[in-house]
Amino acid sequence: MKERLISKAVIPVAGYGTRLLPVTKSQPKEMLPIVDKPAVQYVVREAIDSGVESILFVTGRGKRAIEDYFDYAVELELELENKGKFDLLQEVRDIGEMIRIFYVRQKLQRGLGDAIYQAKRFINDAPFAVLLADDIIDTTDPVLRQMIDLYRKRPGIILAVTRIPREEISQWGVIQGMEVGEGTFEVEDLIEKPDPDEAPSDLAIVGRYILTPSIFEAIDKVSPGKGGEIQLTDSIRSLLNKEKIYAYEFQGTYYGVGDKVGFLKANVAFALKRKDIGEELKGFLKQIIEEEK
């Protein structure tokens, strides 16, 4: 059988989730629910639907719940079977059988670049995907699959980007590039958190990447940034003169669920699309709006 183009993905989940405190004091932010599934499951499903065969979670202290969630739950499955709840039983079993999952720990919080570096042995010498569990994208065609299709035409590093209001651009990594068609830009520079007046574009990098193995040497050589962290953006920027780097303006609706407003927006949006609860929630929201007038 022919090997898939991008067969491995890395999902870093070692962060503390400080923007969602206090709930993340004892619960991994990636396990907070978007309706009735943890945020990380949406990202894992995107990887599966894009043809990925193996996932490496880069974890840290306090993330055991993620490992337990994607493991088999023998006692729970037996209880559901005994009570005849076969639909729920199948759903629970499906989670444990979704995909081959591996784990490695990032022992010190030294930034996203360092988290990716922990995957070096897992990746070996092939292009791979990175998905951030903070970033959920609602679309009929998985964004990672859109990026893999682009990689077939334009091999190189590929960054997912979306347009951000200028007044918010200082919170993002931003690309400068030349459009080459089909929502694709050849990247000329990457600027981390620019002032709105100095930003070269309104195209911000979000949590989907296709990286080549050269990224590991770049991470190893890059100097730590603010707070002693190894930034992935700085590492990618160091490769600008060595290989092609593209930005892809994907089709889909982006939700940054790593902060409270984004988390709530995603819950409302996904719940409204559900046939079992959408209409009831819509009526409730209308009622609240009317009462506020």
Stockholm file with secondary structure:
# STOCKHOLM 1.0

chainA/1-293         MKERLISKAVIPVAGYGTRLLPVTKSQPKEMLPIVDKPAVQYVVREAIDSGVESILFVTGRGKRAIEDYFDYAVELELELENKGKFDLLQEVRDIGEMIRIFYVRQKLQRGLGDAIYQAKRFINDAPFAVLLADDIIDTTDPVLRQMIDLYRKRPGIILAVTRIPREEISQWGVIQGMEVGEGTFEVEDLIEKPDPDEAPSDLAIVGRYILTPSIFEAIDKVSPGKGGEIQLTDSIRSLLNKEKIYAYEFQGTYYGVGDKVGFLKANVAFALKRKDIGEELKGFLKQIIEEEK
#=GR chainA/1-293 SS CCCCSSCEEEEECCCCCGGGTTGGGTSCGGGSEETTEEHHHHHHHHHHHTTCCEEEEEECTTCHHHHHHTSCCHHHHHHHHHTTCHHHHHHHHHHHTSSEEEEEECCSCCCHHHHHHTTHHHHCSSCEEEECTTEEEECSSCHHHHHHHHHHHSCSEEEEEEECCGGGGGGSEEEEEEEEETTEEEEEEEEESCCTTTCSCSEEEEEEEEECTHHHHHHHHSCCCGGGCCCHHHHHHTTTTTSCEEEEECSSEEEETTSHHHHHHHHHHHHHTCTTTHHHHHHHHHHHHHHHC
#=GC SS_cons         CCCCSSCEEEEECCCCCGGGTTGGGTSCGGGSEETTEEHHHHHHHHHHHTTCCEEEEEECTTCHHHHHHTSCCHHHHHHHHHTTCHHHHHHHHHHHTSSEEEEEECCSCCCHHHHHHTTHHHHCSSCEEEECTTEEEECSSCHHHHHHHHHHHSCSEEEEEEECCGGGGGGSEEEEEEEEETTEEEEEEEEESCCTTTCSCSEEEEEEEEECTHHHHHHHHSCCCGGGCCCHHHHHHTTTTTSCEEEEECSSEEEETTSHHHHHHHHHHHHHTCTTTHHHHHHHHHHHHHHHC
//
